[in-house]
């Protein structure tokens, strides 16, 4: 009988890969490992620039948007870890249904639709990777209260969902390919970032190599799926809720 023990969440990748190797072969497990980008590299955990104090007088309120094709590991890992830190999380779907089909077919049910979620104010907005079903519209200019706009393409129907523009009090986070979304909205201007290698040529902001996570002021970006467990604690370690016990 096969017995594989997982002691902590940090070892979940290795736990699952061990199961695959036992059920199939080492070569199959390596193929899966490669697809997860679980590689041994010299990147250090994080690098921080323009350090600022994050301070709130209420429990933090975070939004994580999801769409068909979003990465399930990133969604669940981010939501789970920040909730453990007593951050109030709303998972919002850009699709017609609250249920989305993630990258590898996993069904995930959101808390709210993005349009309903947009009625609230958030201290953190976090974008996971994946989600080819959504794009961003250029930011409209010239008017007070300009909005950051996310557009969800739904079977040739385009929904425009608006969020408040960049706020000095809000923390923005993006992992994998989604830093490109922040750049498109001007939220990465003059910022240092980290992103998935295939989108680096699309980024005009300064990209920092050698770190899995880059923090610049109140912007947090991360390289890819395998760095999710480094990305999330950056929110949790900030002592920004002055009322917490």
Buried (B, 14 or more C-beta within 10 A) or exposed (E): EEEEEEEEEEBEBEBBBBBBBEEEEEEEBBEBBEEBBBEEEEBEEBBBEEEEEBEBEEEBBBBBBBBBBBBBBBBBBBBEBBEEBEBBBBBBBBBEEBEBBBBEEBEBEBBBBBBBBBEEEBBBBBBBBBBEBBEBBEBEEEEEEBBBBBBBBBEEEEBEBBBBBBBEEBBBBBBBBBBBBBBBBBBBEEBBBBBBEEBBEEBEBEBBEEBBBBBBBBBBBBBBBBBBBBBBBBBEEBEBBEEEE
